[in-house]
Amino acid sequence: MAEKRDYYEVIGVDRNATDDQIKAEYRKKAKKYHPDLNPDDKDAEVKFKELGEAYEILSDKEKKARYDQFGHAGVDPSYGAGRSAYGGGFSMDLGDLFGSIFGAGFGGSTQSSRRYNPSAPRKGNDIHVSIPLSFMEAVKGTKKTVNISPYEECDVCKGSGAAPGTSPVLCPDCRGTGYVTVQRPMPFGTVQSTNPCGRCSGKGKIIEKVCPKCSGQGRTKQNRRIEITIPAGIDDDQNLSVNGRGDAGLNGGPPGNVIAIITVRPDSLFLRNRYDVTVNTPITFAQATLGAKVIIPSIDGKTEFNIPAGTQSGDTFRLKGKGIPFVNGRGRGDQYVKVEIEVPKKLSREQRQALEQLDSTLVIDKNYEKRKSFEDRLKREFR
């Protein structure tokens, strides 16, 4: 028999941990390794049983005291992690223990909560794929073809796992229940354990002659190419689900889905905020002062936009309903045009003189409100 790990190590606490700390750490790990959340994962199943065994001892003051003093010898290292009896004929069901902690339906009791059943129908796993899109592909919508490798029902055995002409038979050890119960007399009581049948792995049936194609699994991996329709308006880090194209289910369960994770590359012209877009539009000093018609980009292509006279750098204008389409719905967001006035850096002598002459004719009070306010504040604060 393999040497058991220290129960405190199994749960992940030190020997001075409080009852609440032990319980909290146990809850976290029990949820992590619960068989319903880890189908076909034998390692998780072993860890889940090991956790249950450790918590049964460390959550009971008398058993914990014996364990702290004598180690595994004080609590009998041979008892199982499924259902146990302990001392003076007193019987304890760990399924009831799990149910009391996590609520009905979480645990292994045959009476008060649902026990994990390896032969029950289970949905197939989802397949995740990443689909990169350009900004316009996300805005307009598109179609993308992706490669996937789902497990599909074996076309030779039709999912039974048995060779053609044969069928799975009832397991003689558990008689089809998937579980076996063993009782052992101990010096301080009787230990009873109910665990998945080792002969049929809890399935209740045995395949005497396995299918040569799928080796008894009932499923084989296939390479497929599927087309995914991307709706207009989808955004970065959103997911799409293609139902029924994932792994085939087990024991007659439904297939999983293909989950497409969308990534959208940034655009050099458009800045997106949900369904709105902003375009930074540089204009000249003369265009801002006198007003002008400029060509700007939009979701629908190039369009003409009127810059009003006296526009200031940073002014933002709204184009209602010119933004990104709502996904699977009617309507669109808005487009915002943010103006940036670009100041000329290289002027000829004549241009410089003309600009200086213009500036000398402009009255600050009428043309430069911000400058006037700034100068007034300087006078007040720094006399």
N, C-alpha and C positions, 0 to 999 in steps of 0.2 A: 504493500500500500504506500502511495506517495506521501511524503511528509506534508502536513498541512501548514499553510501560512499563518502567521500571527493574525488574530482577528482584528486587532487595532490597525495593522498594516492593510488588511483587506478593505476596511472601511475608509482608511486614510486619515486617521486621527492619532494623537499621541495618548499615552496612558492616563494623562491628567485631564482628558477631555470631559466636559460635562455631558449630561444626558441629552440636553438640547443640541449640543454640537455633534454628538454621535448620530442623533436622529436626523439632523439636517444634512450631514454628509452622506448618510445612508440613502435618504430620499433622492438626493441628486444622482448618486451612482446607480441606484436601482432603476430610476427612470431611463438613464443612459443605456443600461444593458438589458432592459426588459425584452423578452423574446418577441412580443408583439411589434416592437420597434426595430428589431434586428432579425428578420426572418432569414433562415438558412445560415445563420452565423453561430457556429458551434462554440467559438471562443466566448462570445457574449453570453450564451446560454450557461456555460460553465461559470463565468464570473457572476452572473445573476444568482445562481444557486449558492455560490461561495458567499456572496453578500448576505443572502437570507440566513445562512447558517451562522455567520458572524453576528448579525444583528439580533438573532434570537437569543444568543448568549449575552451580549453586551447590553441589551435592553432589559434584562432580568437581573435584579440586584443580587439575588442569591447565586445564580449561575455565574454572573460576572465576578462575584467575590471568589468563587471556587476557581474560576479561570485565572484570575489575578494571582491566586496563591499556588495553584498546581499546574497551570497551563492546560493544554488539551487533555491531559490525563484526568483532570478534575471534572471535565464535562463529557468525557467519552469521545474520542476522536473518530469513532466509527459511524456515528449517526449521519443520516442523509440530510440534504437540504430541501427536500420536498415537503413531507409531512412527518412530524416526529412526535414521540411521546416521551415524557421525561419525569422520572421519579414517582414512586408510589402509585403507579397506574394512571397518573394524570396525563391526558393527551392534549397536545397543542397542534393546531393546523396553521402552518405558515401562510396559507392562502387567506385565512381569516385575518392574520396579522397584516398582510399587504393591503387587504381590503379596508381595515380600520385606519390605515395611514393614508392611502391614496384614494379611497372611496370605492363604492361598489363597481365591480367589473375590472379591477386592477389587481391581479394576483392569481393564485392557483387553487383556491378552494372549490371543491365540487358542489358545495352547498350554497355558500353565500356570495361567491363571485366567480367570474368566468375563468376557467383554466385554459392555458395556452394549448391549442390543439394543432399539431403539425399537419394533420390530414384535412383540416378545414380549408375551404376555398380562400385563396388569397390573391389580391390584386397584384399584377405584375409591376415591376419597378418602372419608374419614369426614366426617360433618357433625356439628358440635358445637352443642348447644342448652343454654340455662340454664333450669332449672326451680326457681322459688322455692316453698318449702313452709312452712306453719305448723308449729309444734311438734307438734300433734296429728295433722296430715296425715302427718308423717314417722313418728310412733309407730304410728298405726293402719293406714297404707297408704292409697292413693287412686289415682285415674286422672286423667291430665292430657292434654289435647289441645294439640299444638304445631304451628306452621307451619314447614315446611321447603321448600327449593327445590333438589332434587337434579337432577343431570344424569341423564337416562334415555335408553335406546337410541332413536334416531330411528325413529318408526313408519313413515316413508316409505321409507328406504333400509335399514332393519333393521340399522343399525350399520355398513354398509359405507362410507358417505360418498359413494357414487356415485349419480348420478341413476337413477331407475327405468328398468329395461331395459338398464342398463349395469353393468359391473364394473370394479374396479381392474385395471390391466395391469402386467406386469413392467417394471420400470425398465430402459431400455436402457443406461444408464450403468454401473450396478453389477450388472446381470443378476440382480437379486433378492437380492443379498447384503446390501445396505444400506451397503456400504463401498466406497471406491475407493482404490487404491494408486498413488502417484506417486513416481517416482525422478528425482533431479536430480543431475547431475555437478557437483561443487564442486572448487575448487583443492586442497583437502586431503582429499578423499574423496567419497563418494556419500551424499546425503541421501534417505532413503525415508520417506514418511509414509503412514499408513493412517488415513483419517478418514471420518466418516459422509458418505454421498453427498449432495451439495448439491441434486441434482435431486429426490430423493424424501425428503429429510430423514432418511435412514437406514432408511426403512420397507421398501424393496425393491420397492414398488409405487407406481404413479402413478394418480391419479384424473383421467381426461381430461375428464369432465363431472360436476361436483359436484352433490350433492343440493341442490335449491333450499330445502329446509326447514332443514337443519342446516349448510349451507355446507361440506360435506365433512368435518365433524367426527365424524359418526356418532352424536352425542348432542345432545339439546336440554334446556334447563332447564325444569323443570315446578314448579308450585306445588302442594304437597300438605299435607294435614292428617292427622296420625297420632296415635293414642291410645297413650300410654305408661303401663303399669301400674307403679305405685310400690309396692314390697313394704313391709310393716310392719316398722318398726325401722330404716329407712335413716337415715343420719346426715349431717350437714353435710359438704359437699365430697367426698362419694362420687359415683361415676359409675355409670350404667347403660348397657348397650349393647343396642341394638335391631338385631340382625343383618340384613344385606341390604337396609336401607332408605336407605343412603347413595348416593353417586354411582355410576352404572353403570361397570363396568370397561372397560378399553381392550383392543382386540384379542382380545376373547373372555374377558377376565379377569373374576373375580367382582366383585359390587358391594361398595361400602364399607358401613359401619355408621353408625347414628345414635348418637352418644355424648351422653347426657343428664348434665349436670353439676348436681348437687343442691345447693341452698343452703337452709338451714333457719333461719327467723327465731327469735331468742331468745324464751323464754316468761317471763312475769312471775311465775309460780308455781314452775315446775320448772327445776332446774339439772341438765343432763345430763352424765354422764361415761360414755361408751360406752353400755352397756346399763343402767346404774344411773341413778337420779334422786334428787335431794335436794330436800326441801321444807322451807323455813324456816318454823317455826310459832311465832308469838308467843302466849304464855300469860300469865295474871295471876300476881301474887305468891301469891295465895290458892290458885290452881289448882296451882302448883308445890309449895306447902307441904303442902296437904291431899290432892292427887291429884284428878283429874277426868276425865270423858269429854269429848273435844273432837271436832269435825268437821274433817277434813283433806281436801285434794284428793288424788286418786290418778289413775293412768292410766285406771282403770276408772270414774272418777266420784268423788263424795263418799263418804267412809267414816268410821266412828267409830273413834277411837283412845283407849286408856286411858293417861293420864298418871299414872305412879306418884307416890305421896307422897314429898316430899323431892327432887324433880327439880331439878337445878341448871341454870342458864343455860349453853347450849352442849352439854348432853347430847344424844347422837344415838342414835336407836333404829332398828333394822333390821327391815324388813318383807320377809322372804324371798319371792322369786318374784313380787313386785308391781311390778317395773320394766318395762323396754322389751323387747318380743319380739325374739328373735334373728332376723336377716335370713335367710330361706330355711332356717330350722332350728327345732328344738324347744327350748322353754324360754324363760325370761325372766330379766332381771336383777333387781336388788333395789331397793326404795325405802327411802330413809333419811329419817327425821323428825328434824330438828335443832331443838331447843327454844330459844327466846329469851324470857327473862322480861322483860316490860315493866313498868317501875317507874312508878307513878302520879305525875303531875306537879302536879296540883291537888287539894289536900285541904281539906276544911272544918275548922273548929276542933275539932269533935267527932271527926272521923275522925283528925285528928292526935293528939289526946289518947288515943284508943283505941289507936293504933299505938304510941305512946310507952309506954303502960301494958303492952302486950303485950311489947314489946322488953325492958322492965325485968324481966320474969319469965323471960326465956330465959337459960339458963346457957350461957356461951360454950363451955365445955369439951364440952358435949354437943350443941350445936346449930350451932356455927360452927367446924368443924375448920380450915378455911383461915385464918380470922381468928385463931384461937388460935396456929397455927403461925407466922403472920406476926408477931404480937406477941412470941412467944418469940424469934424471930430478931432482932427489934429490940433486945430486952434484951441478947442475947449480943453483937451487933455494936456497939451504941452505949451502952455503959455510962457 
